[in-house]
Amino acid sequence: MRRKDRERSPEFAKEVLDHCSYAVLAMVNTDGTPYCIPISTVREDDYLYFHCALRGQKIENLRANPAVCLTAVGRIRIPEDEFSVQYESAVVHGTAQEVIEDAEKLHALRLLCKHYVPTNMAHFDAEIAKDFPYTGVWKIHIEHITGKSKPITDES
């Protein structure tokens, strides 16, 4: 990292992942060109889970080359009197793997729903019952993580 004064701990980076609204997953297309897409993630230990369709460009890419990079941005603030942005971010390098065991897949979907729609968990079982066979789940093993920020001041 070039700006060592903005480097943060891996724990800081994990907090950014835990609170971000979405992250951007980068991978390589099967023809070697770059491809990235926003995804909703949830972290458990050193894994990030996300749900997806069972087919498509992202799935083809991950099966051909599971090496990925994921970027998440936490809070930001643009001060009115500066030409700068105050921010929090995390970058993960890792390996993606399809979750094929039903128990782990269900666990990951439950984690995702608790994270994004905690007030609607009473309907979780019914939704899962009808969509489970058509829902893919992947996990990214966090092999390297960095955090960075320009500290956010006075958010008034």
C-alpha positions as a printed NumPy array, in Angstrom:
array([[  0.   ,   0.   ,   0.   ],
       [  1.46 ,   3.309,  -1.076],
       [ -0.21 ,   5.505,   1.589],
       [  0.968,   3.781,   4.76 ],
       [ -0.606,   6.583,   6.808],
       [ -4.024,   5.411,   5.619],
       [ -3.441,   1.695,   6.091],
       [ -5.679,   0.059,   8.702],
       [ -5.645,  -3.292,  10.441],
       [ -7.228,  -6.477,   9.109],
       [ -9.766,  -6.178,  11.947],
       [-10.723,  -2.701,  10.688],
       [-11.116,  -4.111,   7.168],
       [-13.363,  -6.9  ,   8.458],
       [-15.544,  -4.307,  10.196],
       [-15.909,  -2.469,   6.876],
       [-16.987,  -5.75 ,   5.255],
       [-19.456,  -6.409,   8.071],
       [-21.167,  -3.015,   7.658],
       [-20.992,  -2.25 ,   3.939],
       [-24.174,  -2.216,   1.886],
       [-22.578,  -4.185,  -0.944],
       [-19.177,  -5.075,  -2.337],
       [-17.758,  -5.316,  -5.846],
       [-16.412,  -8.693,  -6.902],
       [-13.673,  -8.699,  -9.551],
       [-12.672, -11.735, -11.558],
       [-11.43 , -12.696, -14.994],
       [-13.693, -13.631, -17.881],
       [-12.966, -16.907, -19.623],
       [-11.468, -14.886, -22.527],
       [ -9.03 , -13.155, -20.146],
       [-10.795,  -9.798, -19.968],
       [-11.698,  -8.242, -16.6  ],
       [-15.183,  -8.526, -15.122],
       [-16.624,  -7.112, -11.916],
       [-20.083,  -7.04 , -10.413],
       [-21.706,  -5.722,  -7.223],
       [-22.804,  -8.414,  -4.761],
       [-24.355,  -8.622,  -1.302],
       [-22.057, -10.406,   1.127],
       [-21.95 , -11.561,   4.709],
       [-18.79 , -12.548,   6.57 ],
       [-18.335, -15.449,   8.938],
       [-14.806, -15.909,  10.251],
       [-12.488, -15.901,   7.21 ],
       [-15.226, -16.495,   4.633],
       [-17.513, -14.18 ,   2.705],
       [-20.771, -15.696,   1.464],
       [-22.94 , -14.452,  -1.383],
       [-25.971, -15.785,  -3.205],
       [-26.498, -15.848,  -6.941],
       [-28.127, -17.603,  -9.841],
       [-27.063, -21.119, -10.722],
       [-25.822, -20.084, -14.185],
       [-24.383, -17.042, -15.867],
       [-21.193, -15.211, -16.679],
       [-20.093, -14.843, -13.046],
       [-20.515, -18.586, -12.422],
       [-18.652, -19.521, -15.618],
       [-15.812, -17.205, -14.62 ],
       [-15.557, -18.529, -11.063],
       [-15.543, -22.142, -12.21 ],
       [-12.789, -21.436, -14.746],
       [-10.682, -19.305, -12.391],
       [-11.706, -19.014,  -8.725],
       [ -9.132, -16.327,  -7.848],
       [-11.019, -13.126,  -6.968],
       [-10.58 ,  -9.657,  -5.576],
       [-13.395,  -7.955,  -3.689],
       [-13.648,  -4.297,  -2.692],
       [-16.023,  -2.823,  -0.127],
       [-16.544,   0.796,   0.831],
       [-17.895,   1.678,   4.244],
       [-18.799,   5.137,   5.38 ],
       [-17.884,   8.132,   3.252],
       [-18.096,  11.861,   3.79 ],
       [-17.373,  14.627,   1.304],
       [-16.436,  17.788,   3.208],
       [-17.922,  20.873,   1.594],
       [-14.768,  22.934,   2.064],
       [-12.199,  20.413,   0.788],
       [-11.282,  18.733,  -2.464],
       [-11.157,  15.343,  -0.829],
       [-13.232,  12.397,   0.372],
       [-13.163,  10.832,   3.821],
       [-13.765,   7.099,   3.537],
       [-13.319,   3.557,   4.841],
       [-12.525,   0.658,   2.536],
       [-11.455,  -2.964,   2.481],
       [ -9.884,  -5.103,  -0.221],
       [ -9.943,  -8.9  ,  -0.106],
       [ -7.967, -11.331,  -2.221],
       [ -9.184, -14.885,  -2.066],
       [-10.499, -17.995,  -3.691],
       [-14.163, -18.548,  -4.485],
       [-15.815, -21.918,  -4.017],
       [-19.368, -23.044,  -4.707],
       [-21.255, -24.167,  -1.614],
       [-22.756, -27.528,  -2.518],
       [-23.751, -29.   ,   0.84 ],
       [-27.354, -28.102,   1.655],
       [-26.661, -27.477,   5.362],
       [-23.915, -24.928,   4.655],
       [-25.958, -23.341,   1.861],
       [-28.94 , -22.92 ,   4.198],
       [-26.661, -21.531,   6.923],
       [-25.179, -18.981,   4.504],
       [-28.607, -17.879,   3.262],
       [-29.776, -17.475,   6.842],
       [-26.704, -15.319,   7.606],
       [-27.354, -13.187,   4.528],
       [-31.01 , -12.678,   5.404],
       [-30.239, -11.857,   9.046],
       [-27.74 ,  -9.278,   7.819],
       [-29.889,  -7.597,   5.156],
       [-33.505,  -8.153,   6.299],
       [-33.38 ,  -8.966,  10.032],
       [-36.954,  -7.785,  10.62 ],
       [-38.343, -10.218,   8.03 ],
       [-36.848, -13.474,   9.353],
       [-40.309, -14.811,  10.256],
       [-40.779, -15.43 ,   6.501],
       [-37.344, -16.992,   5.936],
       [-38.41 , -20.652,   5.97 ],
       [-41.257, -20.107,   3.499],
       [-39.065, -18.151,   1.074],
       [-36.247, -20.653,   1.292],
       [-38.631, -23.567,   0.723],
       [-39.711, -22.213,  -2.664],
       [-36.402, -20.726,  -3.895],
       [-33.729, -23.012,  -2.401],
       [-33.361, -25.286,  -5.466],
       [-32.859, -22.244,  -7.74 ],
       [-30.415, -20.339,  -5.536],
       [-26.663, -20.641,  -5.744],
       [-24.346, -19.823,  -2.863],
       [-20.616, -19.241,  -3.092],
       [-18.018, -18.471,  -0.475],
       [-14.747, -16.614,  -0.733],
       [-11.924, -17.684,   1.52 ],
       [-10.221, -14.484,   2.694],
       [ -6.549, -15.133,   1.998],
       [ -5.361, -11.525,   2.222],
       [ -7.218,  -8.466,   3.469],
       [ -6.284,  -4.804,   3.716],
       [ -8.085,  -1.84 ,   5.167],
       [ -7.672,   1.795,   4.33 ],
       [ -9.261,   5.045,   5.426],
       [ -9.018,   8.755,   5.441],
       [-10.573,   9.326,   8.86 ],
       [-14.091,  10.687,   8.885],
       [-14.489,  13.815,  10.955],
       [-17.503,  15.886,  12.034],
       [-20.445,  14.317,  10.224],
       [-22.774,  17.22 ,  10.866]])
